[in-house]
Amino acid sequence: MQILTQLVFSGIALGMIYAVIAFGYQLTFSTSDTLNFGQGDALMLGALVGLTLVGHGVNYWLMIPLVCLFGALQGAFVERIGVRPAIKIKSEFGWIMSTIALGIIFKNVAENVWGRDDLKFPSPLPEAPIKLLGANVLPMEILVVVGALLMMLAVELFNRRSIYGRAVVATFNDRDAAKLMGINTGMVITFSYALSSLTAAFAGVLIAPLTLTGATMGAVLGLKAFAVAIIGGLTSGMGIIVGGIILGIAETTTGFYLSTGYKDVPGLVLLLIVLALKPAGLFGKTAIKKV
């Protein structure tokens, strides 16, 4: 039971990282019906930029807002260069190839700037585990869960309480109607991409002290987060959280009880099952469009 508790806590921490990245997928999908398939690379760049800042003497807690700002600018760049042209010509698949291509470019740039070797990110908290319900939990794992929840809560409050957030919600509900009401939907879409990459960069500096930091760290995380977004539902924030926790716990338990070679299997199996039984996701709603 103690081992199972340990695995559950580790799975929750891992799942919340997936949820934060998947939350970025939801942000862009809700405003433009597009996805940034370079989310994992935004996480990777955030972690590497954060490592550089910490290496130059910047305090970890002061580094976080700087990395978030970098992530926002990177996301806006992706939207302007890769997504907006595809939306203008109403290309259904142009944004897919554009975001994938930009992700590959960012990865190659990272390899040339920071090298191909994985680097150690210094932890801002003590590395000695603490006892929690009989299990050993790293302080950084607790920070990951708390930080991820606070980030998603802040975005939700922004969308519900601020006038700019209401513009995002209006664009999500009906983009054409929002445009007729005077909302600059183009700027809203740019903002959603900036916010999406901001959350990914934030996730990068959260998870970096728990793992090694390198140019390839974002590829698998981005793919698994996409699976979480599909499992939970691209239109449901609660579904994203639940899907992330389910996948995180499934991976840690599978890796321990079966083999680490199979720890990536549960996400793909869950994805296939959900797509077969409930294509909109566990908490998603099927939209009916009249044509």
Buried (B, 14 or more C-beta within 10 A) or exposed (E): EEEBBBBBBBBBBBBBBBBBBBBBBBBBBBBBBBBBBBBBBBBBBBBBBBBBBBEEEBEBEEBBEBBBEBBBBBBBBBBBEBBBEBBEEEEEEBBBEBBBBBBEEBBEEBBEEBEEEBBEBEBBEEEEBEEEEEBBBBBBBBBBBEBBBEBBEEBEEBBEEEEEBBBBBBBBEEBEEBBEEEBEBBEBBBBBBBBBBBBBBBBBBBBBBBBEBBBBBBBEBBBBBBBBBBBBBBBBBEBBBBBBBBBBBBBBBBBBEEEEEEBBBBBEEBBEEBEEEBEBBBBBEEEEEEE
